Every structure is written in C-alpha cells, then in structure tokens.
Amino acid sequence: MQFDIRQHILHFKQRAGTSRGVYTERKVWYVTLSDDADAAHCGVGECAPLPQLSCDDMPDAEYEELLTTYAAKVASGELTLENLRHDEGLRNLPSMLFGLESALWHYNRRSVSLSDTAFARGERGICINGLIWMGTYEEMQMRIDEKLRDGFQCVKLKIGAINFDDELQLLKKIRSRYSSADIELRVDANGAFRPGDDAMRKLDQLARLDLHSIEQPIAAGQWEAMGRLCESTPLPIALDEELIGVNASVRKAELLDTIRPHYIILKPSLHGGFCGSEQWIEMAEMRGIGWWATSALESNVGLNAIAHWCAMLQEGGSLTGGADRAQRSVIPQGLGTGMLFTDNIPYPLAIETRADGVPALYFNL
C-alpha cells in the first residue's frame, strides 16, 4: 500500500463549552491507505486527539512523526487489523490506533459501509441522545427546548460551568414538563465537583430529579474517592475521563474492581481504539457494569466508523474478534456530534425522525 497523512481543521457552528474550556475548532489528521496498483481501492481513518485530554495529546510535529512511522508499518503489511492491538507502542496512542484501525477496516471493506448490519442497510437507526453544551442559562434553556421540540427522548446536559443552582433549575423545568418515562436525562460534570461532601450533596440534589446517570462527577485519577461515591451515591455514576490512559488489561481490571461504577462510556479514540474499547466492554460485562458508546468530536469520517462498530456491537458482534456477546447496549448512544461542524466531511450519515418520531442516526448509502 501507499499512505498519505493530512491535517484538517474543523470549525464548530457554535462554541462548544465544557468545564475544561470552550472549543471553537477541532484539529484532526486523516490517514489514507491506497493500493499501489489501484488508487481507487483505498481506506481513510481519522486520528483525532483532544487537546489536554487525550493521553496521546502532543505537539503537532511529534504527533505527525509518530503517525507517519506507524502508517508506514501498516502500508508495508507489518501491522494488520489483526495484530495492531498487540503493538505495545500503539496501545498508548489510542487516537492513532483508532485511525489506523478505521483506515484498514475501510480498505478491507472497499466501502464506507463498514458493517453487515441493519444500520448499514439503512433499515434501522442508532438511537442517540440530544447533547446540550454548556453556556449561559439562557443559551442552555434555548438548546434544551430545541432538542425537546426535535423529539429527543434522551437528553444529555454538560454541567459544571455556570452556577449549580441555575443548572438545577434547568433540569427542574424539564422535569416539570416531562416525567422520566417521557424524557431520560443524563448529565456530564466532566470532573467539576469536589470530592467528598460537595460531590455527595450535589448528587443528592440531582437524584431527586430522577436522572438516568451522571458522568465523571469528580476529576479522574482519584480512584478511592470515586469508589466511595459509587458505593453510596443515590444516582448512577458513569466513568469517561477516568478510563483515559488506562490501557493495560491488569490496570483496567484494577480500576473497575476499585471503583465499581454503574456504567462506563467508550470513546474509541480516547480509550484504546476499537480493540481496547471492546476489552473494556468485555471486562465491564463480566462485572455487571453497563456501557454505551460515544464519539469524541470526530468528523463524519471517525463518526461513521464508530457508528458501524456500535451497530455491530448492538447485534452481538465484534470488530476485533471477541466472542459473541449476550448482553447488548441498546440504550441511546452518544453519536449525535456529526452536525456540530460548519465544514464536516460529506458522508451518508444523517439524524432522521422516522415512524416512531424519535431522532436516530441513520446510514443512507
């Protein structure tokens, strides 16, 4: 094969606020693998580390040098979709691993239709949550109303940037109009709460609103404190940032056994590519821990790969050769980020509302 690496800048339609800061643009790298004899036979993958969050976030020149090294190994045939997961160096470079897995998957399939699923055939969509970014009280209220008008039955709010009492008021307004049977509410604190009494007090207040779960209430890396919260919380806790950089299987087991969360949230470009994410899922299911998948602000190139992977998982399959699974995550997934950018890459993905009136992500090739 030949390979090509190109950097691309995506621009958000509106400022995307989290408790760690505000995104206005998104930097990604595209890896293209092509056949020496047939340039039309190609595969594209997206490498998209998140600044100050990904464990492989590094200066651009250093990132491109490493990515070039590994892309050359893939092009030469030294690394394949089957053995990428065993490379010790790539294990700690999840955004590169995800991009190379995606490129090889696309190359092998010869189509952006990456799976043999009802989703790939356009027969079934993937149920998704509506995402509400942080902003002023008025901005968040407007965004919530928009998602509810669009028919979303699961809404996720980023919290932790404005006054907590104001955020509670927003959630109370939703609950005054819709019961938990009508609208599922998730919140994501991105580690904004302080460990101990502060976190527990806020969890108690949130639990009274009959929420589905809260993601990462306190900052990652405090396993004992997070474990105590999970043991006594009145509100189910999901781990997200906590999983970043935990790439060895023995450490994954240690984290799950120490914290005992109710859910984990898998983002392949952050959590070990597809192979590392599938290992997280297998280990979580063995412990009775639930999960769902989300994208991590990739363009449609990465989102397409994650969506097809998610569709395979929902039908009990696997990309990386794991055993068929009896448990399948059919709860809403976090795959609604493709509409965030003004200059996204055109792909046959769309959020559509069909017969049941609920928005879902569809693939229409």
C-alpha positions in Angstrom: 0.0 0.0 0.0 0.8 3.7 -0.2 -0.2 6.1 2.6 -0.9 9.7 2.9 -1.4 11.9 6.1 -3.1 15.2 6.1 -4.1 17.6 8.9 -7.6 19.2 8.7 -9.2 21.9 10.9 -13.0 21.6 11.6 -15.0 24.6 12.8 -17.8 24.4 15.3 -21.2 26.0 14.3 -21.4 27.4 17.9 -19.0 27.5 20.8 -18.8 24.1 22.5 -18.4 24.6 26.2 -17.2 22.1 28.8 -16.0 22.5 32.3 -12.4 22.3 30.9 -12.9 25.2 28.4 -14.6 26.1 25.2 -13.9 24.6 21.7 -14.3 26.7 18.6 -12.3 24.5 16.2 -11.1 20.9 16.1 -7.8 19.6 14.7 -7.7 16.1 13.2 -5.5 14.0 10.9 -6.7 11.8 8.1 -4.7 8.7 7.1 -5.4 7.3 3.7 -4.2 3.9 2.6 -4.3 3.1 -1.1 -3.4 0.2 -3.3 -0.2 0.7 -5.4 -1.9 -0.7 -8.5 -5.4 0.8 -7.9 -5.7 4.2 -6.3 -9.5 3.8 -6.2 -9.0 1.0 -3.7 -8.4 3.0 -0.5 -9.3 3.4 3.1 -9.5 6.5 5.3 -9.2 6.7 9.0 -9.3 9.7 11.4 -6.8 10.4 14.1 -8.3 13.0 16.5 -6.6 13.5 19.8 -8.4 16.0 22.1 -6.2 18.8 23.5 -5.4 18.5 27.2 -7.4 15.3 27.4 -6.1 12.5 25.2 -3.2 10.5 26.6 -1.5 10.9 23.2 -2.0 14.7 23.0 1.4 16.1 22.0 2.9 18.8 19.7 1.8 18.6 16.1 5.3 17.8 14.7 5.8 15.0 17.2 2.4 13.5 16.6 2.8 13.5 12.8 6.2 11.9 13.1 4.9 9.0 15.2 1.8 8.7 13.0 4.0 8.5 9.9 6.1 5.7 11.5 3.0 3.6 12.2 1.3 4.3 9.0 4.4 3.1 7.1 4.3 -0.1 9.1 0.7 -0.6 8.1 1.4 0.2 4.5 4.2 -2.3 4.4 2.0 -5.1 5.8 3.9 -5.3 9.1 0.9 -4.2 11.0 -2.6 -5.5 10.1 -6.1 -5.1 11.5 -5.5 -8.4 13.3 -2.2 -7.5 15.0 -2.4 -3.7 15.6 -3.8 -4.4 19.0 -0.7 -6.2 20.1 1.7 -3.4 19.3 2.9 -2.1 22.7 3.6 1.4 21.4 0.2 1.9 19.8 -1.6 0.7 22.9 -0.7 4.1 24.5 -1.6 6.1 21.3 -5.3 5.4 21.2 -6.2 8.2 18.7 -3.6 6.8 16.2 -4.7 3.2 16.8 -8.3 4.2 16.2 -7.4 6.0 12.9 -5.3 3.1 11.6 -7.9 0.5 12.6 -10.6 2.6 10.8 -8.4 3.0 7.7 -7.7 -0.7 7.4 -11.3 -1.6 8.0 -12.4 0.8 5.2 -9.6 -0.5 2.9 -10.6 -4.2 3.5 -14.3 -3.4 3.1 -13.8 -1.3 -0.1 -16.8 0.8 1.0 -17.8 3.4 3.7 -20.5 0.8 4.5 -18.3 -0.8 7.1 -20.6 -3.5 8.5 -23.2 -6.1 7.6 -25.9 -4.7 9.9 -29.4 -3.4 9.7 -27.8 0.1 10.3 -25.6 -0.4 7.2 -28.6 -1.4 5.1 -30.5 1.7 6.2 -33.1 -0.5 7.9 -32.6 0.7 11.4 -31.1 3.8 13.0 -29.0 4.0 16.2 -30.9 5.7 19.0 -28.9 8.7 20.2 -29.1 11.3 23.0 -29.5 15.0 22.3 -26.4 16.9 23.6 -26.7 20.2 25.4 -23.4 22.1 25.5 -22.6 24.4 28.4 -23.4 28.1 28.0 -25.3 30.8 29.8 -28.6 29.9 31.4 -30.5 31.4 28.5 -28.4 29.6 25.9 -28.8 26.3 27.6 -32.6 26.8 28.0 -32.9 27.6 24.3 -30.8 24.5 23.4 -32.9 22.2 25.6 -36.2 23.5 24.1 -34.8 22.8 20.7 -33.9 19.2 21.5 -37.2 18.6 23.1 -39.1 20.0 20.0 -37.0 17.7 17.8 -38.4 14.7 19.6 -35.3 13.5 21.6 -36.3 11.2 24.4 -32.8 11.2 25.9 -31.1 14.5 26.6 -27.6 14.9 28.0 -26.5 18.2 29.6 -23.0 19.3 30.2 -22.9 20.9 33.6 -20.3 22.5 35.8 -19.6 25.8 34.1 -22.4 28.0 35.4 -23.9 28.3 38.8 -25.0 24.8 40.0 -28.3 26.1 41.3 -29.1 27.5 37.8 -28.3 24.1 36.3 -30.7 22.5 38.8 -33.4 25.0 37.7 -32.9 24.0 34.1 -33.3 20.3 35.0 -36.3 21.0 37.2 -38.0 22.8 34.3 -37.6 19.8 32.1 -39.0 17.5 34.9 -41.9 19.8 35.5 -42.9 19.2 31.8 -41.7 15.6 31.3 -41.5 12.6 33.6 -38.6 10.2 33.5 -40.9 7.9 31.5 -41.1 10.6 28.8 -37.6 12.0 28.8 -34.4 10.4 30.0 -31.9 12.9 31.5 -28.2 12.4 31.7 -25.7 14.9 33.0 -21.9 15.1 32.4 -19.9 17.0 35.0 -16.5 16.5 33.4 -15.0 16.2 36.9 -16.3 19.6 38.1 -17.4 18.6 41.6 -15.1 18.5 44.6 -14.6 15.0 46.2 -16.3 14.3 49.4 -19.3 16.3 50.8 -19.6 18.7 47.9 -20.0 15.9 45.4 -22.4 13.9 47.5 -24.5 17.0 48.3 -24.9 17.7 44.5 -25.5 14.0 43.7 -28.3 14.0 46.3 -29.9 17.1 44.7 -29.6 15.7 41.2 -31.0 12.3 42.2 -34.3 14.0 43.3 -34.9 14.8 39.6 -34.9 11.2 38.6 -31.9 11.3 36.3 -30.5 8.4 34.4 -26.9 8.9 35.4 -24.0 11.4 35.9 -20.7 11.2 34.0 -17.5 11.7 35.9 -18.7 13.8 38.9 -15.1 14.3 40.2 -11.8 14.6 38.4 -10.2 11.5 37.1 -7.3 9.8 39.0 -9.0 9.7 42.4 -9.9 6.0 42.4 -10.6 5.6 46.1 -12.7 8.8 46.3 -14.6 7.8 43.2 -15.1 4.3 44.6 -16.7 5.8 47.8 -19.0 7.9 45.7 -20.1 4.9 43.6 -20.7 2.9 46.7 -23.0 5.4 48.4 -24.4 7.5 45.5 -28.2 7.9 45.1 -27.5 8.5 41.3 -25.8 6.0 39.0 -22.3 7.1 38.0 -20.7 6.6 34.6 -16.9 6.8 34.0 -15.5 8.6 31.0 -12.2 10.5 31.5 -11.3 8.0 34.2 -10.6 5.4 31.5 -8.2 7.6 29.6 -4.6 6.3 29.7 -5.6 3.0 31.4 -4.6 0.7 28.6 -3.1 -2.4 30.2 -5.7 -5.2 31.0 -4.5 -5.6 34.5 -4.9 -1.9 35.2 -8.4 -1.9 33.6 -9.4 -4.7 36.0 -8.0 -2.9 38.9 -9.9 0.3 38.1 -13.2 -1.5 37.6 -12.8 -3.5 40.8 -11.7 -0.5 42.9 -14.4 2.0 41.7 -17.2 -0.4 40.7 -19.1 2.2 38.5 -22.6 1.7 37.3 -21.6 2.4 33.7 -18.6 3.1 31.5 -18.6 5.2 28.4 -16.5 4.1 25.5 -14.8 6.6 23.1 -12.5 4.5 20.8 -10.2 7.4 20.0 -9.6 8.0 23.7 -10.0 4.5 25.2 -7.7 2.3 23.2 -9.2 2.2 19.7 -11.8 -0.4 18.9 -9.7 -3.3 20.3 -9.2 -1.5 23.6 -12.8 -0.4 23.9 -14.0 -3.9 23.2 -11.8 -5.2 26.0 -13.3 -2.6 28.4 -16.8 -3.8 27.4 -15.9 -7.4 27.9 -14.4 -6.7 31.4 -17.3 -4.5 32.4 -20.0 -7.0 31.3 -18.2 -9.7 33.4 -18.8 -7.4 36.4 -22.3 -6.5 35.7 -21.4 -2.9 34.7 -23.3 -1.3 31.9 -21.9 0.8 29.0 -22.7 2.9 26.0 -20.5 4.3 23.2 -20.0 7.9 22.1 -17.9 9.8 19.6 -15.3 12.3 20.7 -15.9 15.2 18.4 -14.6 13.4 15.3 -15.7 14.5 11.8 -18.0 12.2 9.9 -15.0 10.0 8.9 -14.5 8.9 12.5 -18.2 9.1 13.4 -19.0 6.7 10.5 -16.5 4.1 11.8 -17.8 4.4 15.4 -21.4 4.1 14.3 -20.8 0.9 12.3 -18.8 -0.5 15.2 -21.7 0.3 17.5 -24.2 -1.3 15.2 -22.1 -4.5 15.2 -22.0 -4.5 19.0 -25.7 -3.9 19.2 -26.3 -7.0 17.1 -23.9 -9.1 19.3 -20.9 -8.9 17.0 -17.3 -7.7 17.3 -14.8 -6.0 15.1 -11.6 -7.3 16.8 -12.5 -11.0 17.1 -14.0 -11.2 20.6 -16.6 -13.7 21.5 -20.3 -13.0 20.6 -21.9 -11.2 23.5 -25.2 -12.0 25.0 -25.6 -8.5 26.5 -26.2 -5.7 24.0 -26.3 -2.0 24.7 -29.5 -0.7 23.1 -29.8 2.4 25.3 -29.2 5.7 23.5 -25.7 6.2 22.3 -23.7 9.4 22.1 -23.4 9.7 18.3 -25.0 13.0 17.5 -21.9 15.1 17.0 -21.8 15.0 13.2 -23.9 18.1 12.9 -21.6 20.3 15.1 -19.3 21.5 12.4 -19.7 24.0 9.5 -17.2 22.2 7.3 -17.7 18.5 8.0 -16.7 15.8 5.5 -19.7 14.7 3.5 -20.8 11.1 4.5 -24.1 9.2 4.2 -25.0 9.9 7.8 -28.0 11.8 9.0 -30.1 12.3 12.1 -33.6 11.5 11.0 -37.0 11.1 12.7 -38.9 8.2 11.2 -42.1 6.3 12.1 -41.7 6.3 15.9 -41.0 10.1 16.0 -37.7 9.6 17.8 -34.5 11.0 16.2 -31.8 8.4 15.4 -28.6 8.3 13.4 -29.1 6.7 10.0 -26.8 5.5 7.3 -28.1 6.0 3.8 -25.6 5.0 1.2 
